[in-house]
Each structure stands twice: as C-alpha cells, then as structure tokens.
Amino acid sequence: VADWSRHISKIIAFWSTALCGSKCYRGNPMLLHRALPDLSPAIFERWLDLFHEAASTVPNRAMVDRAGELSPRIGQSFWYNYQLQRDPQQMPRALPRRVTAL
C-alpha cells in the first residue's frame, strides 16, 4: 500500500457497503488482492484478527455480530479466489477455522 490514508478510506467504504448497504464502495477488491504476490493463510488470518479487533470496539452490538458473521466468509472467499487464480487446476484449501467472538 503506497498511501495508507487512502487505503483506509477504501476499507471503510467497503465495510460500510458490506455491513450497512451504504453503496459507498465502488471497485473490485477481489481483483486487486489476487494480484498481490505470495499471500498465505497466515496473512488472511492476520487481516481477520485485525478486523475483529477493530470491530469489537464498535458500541453497536448488532453491527459487531454482523461483522463477526460476514468477515470470515469474505476472507474465505478472497482466499479461495486467490488460490484459483494462482493454480486453477488445484482444489483450493480452506482457511483454518477459528472461533473468534467479537
């Protein structure tokens, strides 16, 4: 990421759209992330850990619960897509399942 403040704004718009239906986000995050070299399950798990850490501070419990349900599904979808892009002949592996309460 060359400009973190711009990237954070995009992340906020993405999650606002995903969680609230705000339609603030325009773009294709899957396309952008699958172009990154050398992603691993550990990186996706770290992203999810950071997301859960941030989401757990939100006072709206219903929104926290929604984020807790949606974020692992989005992470898994990104990980599957990334693997299929790299090796379409190989069956994608799932991310390790961890139960993380928000």
C-alpha positions as CSV (number, residue, x, y, z in Angstrom):
1,V,0.0,0.0,0.0
2,A,1.5,3.3,-1.1
3,D,-1.0,5.6,0.6
4,W,-2.4,4.2,3.8
5,S,-4.9,7.0,4.4
6,R,-6.4,6.4,1.0
7,H,-6.4,2.7,1.6
8,I,-8.1,3.0,5.0
9,S,-10.8,5.2,3.4
10,K,-11.4,2.4,0.8
11,I,-11.6,-0.2,3.6
12,I,-14.1,1.9,5.5
13,A,-16.2,2.3,2.3
14,F,-16.0,-1.4,1.6
15,W,-17.2,-2.4,5.1
16,S,-19.9,0.3,5.2
17,T,-21.2,-1.2,1.9
18,A,-20.9,-4.8,3.1
19,L,-22.4,-4.3,6.6
20,C,-24.8,-1.4,6.1
21,G,-25.6,-1.5,2.4
22,S,-24.4,2.1,2.1
23,K,-23.1,1.6,-1.5
24,C,-20.1,3.8,-0.7
25,Y,-17.7,1.4,-2.1
26,R,-17.0,1.2,-5.9
27,G,-14.4,-1.2,-7.1
28,N,-13.4,-4.8,-7.2
29,P,-11.3,-5.7,-4.1
30,M,-11.0,-9.4,-5.2
31,L,-9.3,-8.4,-8.5
32,L,-6.9,-6.1,-6.7
33,H,-6.0,-8.5,-3.9
34,R,-5.5,-11.6,-6.1
35,A,-2.8,-9.7,-7.9
36,L,-0.7,-9.5,-4.8
37,P,2.3,-11.9,-4.7
38,D,2.8,-14.5,-2.0
39,L,-0.4,-14.3,0.1
40,S,-0.8,-17.1,2.6
41,P,-3.5,-18.3,5.0
42,A,-1.5,-16.6,7.8
43,I,-1.9,-13.3,6.1
44,F,-5.6,-13.7,5.7
45,E,-5.9,-14.8,9.3
46,R,-4.0,-11.7,10.4
47,W,-6.3,-9.5,8.4
48,L,-9.3,-11.2,10.1
49,D,-7.7,-10.8,13.5
50,L,-7.1,-7.0,12.9
51,F,-10.7,-6.7,11.6
52,H,-12.1,-8.4,14.6
53,E,-10.0,-6.3,17.0
54,A,-11.3,-3.1,15.4
55,A,-14.9,-4.4,15.1
56,S,-15.1,-5.4,18.7
57,T,-14.7,-1.8,19.8
58,V,-17.9,-0.7,18.0
59,P,-20.7,0.0,20.5
60,N,-23.5,-1.3,18.2
61,R,-23.6,-5.0,19.2
62,A,-25.9,-6.0,16.3
63,M,-23.3,-4.5,13.9
64,V,-20.5,-6.3,15.7
65,D,-22.4,-9.6,15.4
66,R,-23.0,-9.0,11.7
67,A,-19.3,-8.2,11.1
68,G,-18.4,-11.4,13.0
69,E,-20.6,-13.4,10.7
70,L,-19.6,-11.7,7.4
71,S,-15.9,-11.2,7.8
72,P,-14.8,-14.9,7.8
73,R,-17.0,-15.6,4.8
74,I,-15.4,-12.7,2.9
75,G,-11.9,-13.7,4.0
76,Q,-12.6,-17.3,2.8
77,S,-14.0,-16.1,-0.5
78,F,-10.9,-13.9,-1.1
79,W,-8.6,-16.8,-0.2
80,Y,-10.4,-19.3,-2.5
81,N,-10.3,-16.8,-5.3
82,Y,-6.6,-16.1,-4.8
83,Q,-5.7,-19.8,-4.9
84,L,-7.8,-20.4,-8.0
85,Q,-6.1,-17.5,-9.8
86,R,-2.7,-18.9,-8.9
87,D,-3.4,-22.6,-9.7
88,P,-6.8,-23.2,-11.4
89,Q,-6.2,-26.9,-11.6
90,Q,-5.7,-27.3,-7.8
91,M,-8.6,-27.6,-5.4
92,P,-8.5,-24.5,-3.1
93,R,-7.8,-25.1,0.6
94,A,-9.9,-23.6,3.3
95,L,-8.6,-21.1,5.8
96,P,-8.1,-22.6,9.3
97,R,-11.3,-22.4,11.2
98,R,-11.0,-20.4,14.4
99,V,-13.9,-19.4,16.6
100,T,-13.4,-15.7,17.4
101,A,-16.1,-14.0,19.4
102,L,-16.4,-10.3,18.8
